[in-house]
């Protein structure tokens, strides 16, 4: 076990879910909504996306406490056709809205071959991949997109204009295998910069800029007046492509759903304003097209995995493989590893909410 600032504690998956539920329920969240939140936050950590899991719990609790997210209603369908749906998220927790919308998209895909659902009035929904994987569990392709608070500096600019605006696409293959792409259109998610700041470590080149638009390795400079770079980094390394993808997400989300978009979305961590995020959920039945989709998908992934690795590398992976490896690691270790600084913050949160603290184990 590591020591000092680099030490970690182990938390069982069930305990992580139950801790999230008791924290969010203590501020008035419906049990069903609390479960929806806990499922996706723990799955984020289970898959190795620690920036979007337990690290985000304080934010969700604060939004409910302040009333900038609510839990006294359910999402509603404003308009629909056989293949499309337009949903009012009612300012509910993002995972509640996301689950409702993807379930609706799945239902429509089974009936019409495709389901395309957009929502406004939503909030941060953790990992986009959670929703696309819901479709895969039903033998469908899934896609999910969301806009977010302006954290990304467009190519040639120095002020934040777009969100990290993630893209997820998941597709079923054979025997439970699947392709799962889940990526931000920024060079990195802001949560990863926050984790570096929490651990008091520097960030790599290409992640972000300071208030003058200059690249920096200081996470505090990015978080305090600076911003993230688009996927690809600077213009010289094709960052304009990430900038374009971020705008594409806005087309599918805030603009199509009539939510907030671009710089109109509340600033990150501004709990005084309603977020009104726009989100998009798509389910597609591959059986509506050429037969044998899963076979071809499997062959494609197997071809990629069978490639000879470059010198110094161990293996070639496809999207979803790193997450599967992390899930196996969690299972072998008997739980999730959380940095002691995060555990300390969770202990403070538990004390403030008057709930039982999270149970941890030492790492052998």
N, C-alpha and C positions, 0 to 999 in steps of 0.2 A: 504493500500500500504506500502511495506517495504521501509526503508530509508537507506541512506548511501551507502556502497559498495554492499549491498544486494538488491538495488532497481532495478525495471524493468519498461520498457515502453511497451505499447501495439501498435502493428502495424497490420493494416488490411491486409488480405491475398492479395488482389488486389494491395495494395500499395507496399507490399514486392516484388511481381513479377515485378511491373513497375520500382521499384528502381533498381533491379538487371539488368533489360533490359537497362535502361538509362545509367547505369555505364559501362556495358560491350560493349554497342554499341558506347559509346564515345571513345573507344580505337580501333574502326575499325571492330567490329564483325558484321557479317550479322544479320539483324533482325530475320531471321528464326533460326539461331544458338543461338541468344540471348534468344529467346523464349524457345528453348529446355533446355538451362541452367537454366533459371528462373523457369520453371516448376518443375524440379527435386529438385532444392535447396529449394524452398518453400515447396514442398511435404515432404522433409526431416524434416523440422522444424514442419510442420503440424502434422506429425506422431510422433514427439517428439525426433527426432534424430538431436538435435541442433548442434552436433559436425560436421555434414555434410551439413548444410544448409548455411544460411547467414554468418556463421562463416568462410566459405571457399571463400567468394566472392573476397576478396583481392588477394588471390592466383590466381584465374582465370584471374582477371584483369592484374595482374603482368605478367602472362605467355603470354597473348596476347600482352601486351606492349613490352615485350622483344623478341617476335617472337619465343619463345619456344613452343607456341601453335599458330595455324593460323586459319583463317576464310575465305580463298580465294579459297576454293575448296570443294569437297564433297567426302565422302568415296566411294571406288570402290571395286567391286568384282573381285578378282584375279583368283579364281578357284571355281567351284561349281559342285555338283551333284544334283540329285533330292532332297536329304535330307541334304546336307552339303554345307557350304559356307566358303570361306577363304577371308577375307576382309583386304584391306589396309586402315587404318584409316586416312592416310594422315597428321598425326600430328594435327588433328582438336580437338576441345574441346571434352572431354570424353562423355558428354551427347549427342552430335551430332553423334558420332560413335556408342554409345550404342543404341540409338533409331533406327538408320539405321539397325544395326545387328539384333536386336530383331524383327523388322518388317520383315526382311528377314527370320528369323527362324520361325516366325508365318506363313508366306506364305508357307514355305516348309512343316510345320507340317500339314497344312490343305490339302496339296496335297499328302504327303507321310506318314503322321502319326507322323513324327518327323522332326524337323529341328535343326541342330547343326551347329552353326556359330562361328568361332573364328576370332579375329582381332588382328593385330599388329598396331603400329603407333598410339596408342590411348593415352589418358591422364586421369587424375582423373575424375571419372564419378559419384561422390556423392554416394547415397545409392544403393546398389545392388538390393534391393527389388523393386525399381521403374521399373526395366526391367522385373523381373519375374511377377510383377503384370500386365504388359502390356499383357502378355499371358493369364492371368486369365480373363481379360476383354473380351477375345475372346473365353472363355470356355475351355482354354487349361491349362496344367501345364506349369510353367515356371521356369527356373533356370538361374542364372547368377553368374559369378565369375570374379574376376580381381586380378592381382598381383599389388603390390604397392611398394613404396620405402622401402628399408630395415630398419625396425624399431623394429623387433622382435628378441630377443636373443634366439637361439635354446637351448633346454635342455642341460645342462652341459657346455654351452659356456658363454662368457661374451661380445661378440661383435655381433652387429646386422647383420643378414644374410638374413632373410625373411621379407616380408611385412606383414601387417595385413590381407591380402589376404582373403577378405570376401566371404561368401557362402550365396546364397539366393535360396530358393525353395518356390514356391507358387502354391496352388492347389485350384480349385473351389469346392464349396459345394452348398448348396441350398439357393435360395432367396437372392443372393448377398453375402452370408457368404463365407469365404475362410480361408485357412491355409496360413500364410505368415511368413516364417522363413527368417530372415535377420540378419546375425551375422558375426562378425569378427572371424578369427581363432586365434587371439591374445586374451589375457584376457580382453582387452578393446581397443576401437579405440583411436588412438593418439589424436584425436580431443577432447576427454573427458579429457585427461590429460592437453591439452592446455586450456580448459575451466576452469579447477581447477587453473591453473597458472594465467589465466586472472582474476579470482575471488580471487586470493591469498589465496587459501585453500589447505589443504593437500589431498593426494590420499590414498585410502584404501590399506591394505596389499594385495599382489598378483598381483598388476597392473604392476609394473615395477621394474627395477634394476638400480643401479648407474653404473659408469664407471668400477667398479671392479666386477660387476656381482652380487652385494649384493642387496637384497630387500630394497626398500626405500619408504618413504611416502612423499618425496619431489618431486613435479612435475618438478621443475627445474633440479634436478639431473637426471631425466629420459630424459628430453628434451635436456640436454646439456652433452652429452657423455655417457649416459646410454641407456636404451632401454626398450621396453615392454616385458612382459612375454607371452609365448604362452597361449592359452586357457587352463585353469586348473591350471595355475601358475607354481609352482616349480615341480620338478620331484616327490616329495613325494605326491603331490596332483594331479598327473596324467597329468602334463603339456606336457609330451611327446606326448599325443594324439593330442593336439592342434598343436604341432610342425609337426606331421604327416599330419594333415589336411591342414596345410599351404603349405606343399610340394605338396600335391595332387592338390591344386589350381594351383601351378606352372606348373604341368604337363598339365592341361587343358588350360592354358593361355600362359605364355611366351614361354614355350618349344614347345607346339603344334603349336602356331602361329608364332614362330620365332621372337618374340619380345625380349626385354631385360628380364632377369630373375635374381632372387636372389640378390646377392650383386652387380651385374652389373647395376642394375637400379640406376638412379640418386638418390642422397641423398635427404631426405625430405627437401623441401624448397630451393633446389638448382635450381634456375631459369636459370642458365647458360647453362644447358644441356637439350636436348630433352629427354622426358621421355620414349617414345617408349614402352608403357605398352602393355601387352598381355591381352586379355579379351575373355570370352567365354559366349555364349548365347544359351539357349536350350529351345525349345517349343515342347510339346508332346500332341498329341490328345488322351485323355483317351478313346474316342470312337473307337480307333483302337484296343482296348483290351476288357476286359470283360465289358458288359453293366452295368449301374447303378453306375458308379464311384462316382458321386456327392452325391447320397443317402448314400453310405457307408462312404464317407468322412464326411458327416454331422453327421452320427451316431457316428463315432469315436470322433469327436470334442465334441459332446453333452455328450458322456460318460465321457470324461475328465473333462468337465465343471461341471458335476453333482456330482463329487467326494466330499466327506465330507472334508472340509478344515482342515488342521492341527491346533492345538491349537494356538490361536493368529492370525490366518490368516482369511481373509474375504471370499476368493473365489479361485477356481482353474481356471487358464487361459490356453489358447492354443496360440501358436505363431500367432501374429497378433492382439490379443485382447488388449494388452497394448497400441498399436498404435491407435486402434479404440477408446479407452477411451480418449486418448489424443486429437484426432481429435474432439470428442464431447466437450471436455473442451474448445478447441480453439473456436469452434462455439458458445458455451454458453457465452464466454468472449468477443466475437466479434473481435478476432485477436490473433496474436502471441505475447508472452511475450519475449522480448529481454532484457538482462542485460544492465544497463546504460553504462557499460564500452564498450560493443560492439557498442551501439548506438554512443558513442563518437568516436570510431574508424571509424564507417561508415560516420559520419559527416566530419571527416578529409579526408576520401577517396573522398567524394562528392566534397569537396572544391578543392582537387588536380585535379579532373577530370572536374571541372567546370560544374557540374550537380546539379539539385535540390536535397536538402537533403531529407532524408527519413522522412515522416510524422509520428509522433507518438502521442499517447494519454496517459494520465495518467490512472493508474489502480485504480479503485474505491475500 
